[in-house]
């Protein structure tokens, strides 16, 4: 599945994921939200808690506001 078909993943976050070699939902699922964010940080890309929750929500298939604490 394309990244932009996942909840919370718009064109900009999909572009950032592509920069760290994450190109589809299967790759994101296998890597996990935290590791994807750490890859972005290692590449010098802007990372924040907002992106982490967006990635985790995308993996779980829910909007980030629906994540459990």
Number of C-alpha atoms within 10 A of each C-alpha: 10 11 23 17 13 21 18 23 20 13 11 10 16 19 16 20 22 14 14 17 14 20 17 17 17 14 15 20 16 12 15 15 20 14 13 24 23 15 20 19 14 12 12 9 14 11 15 10 9 9 19 19 19 23 28 22 22 23 20 15 14 16 17 19 10 11 13 6 3
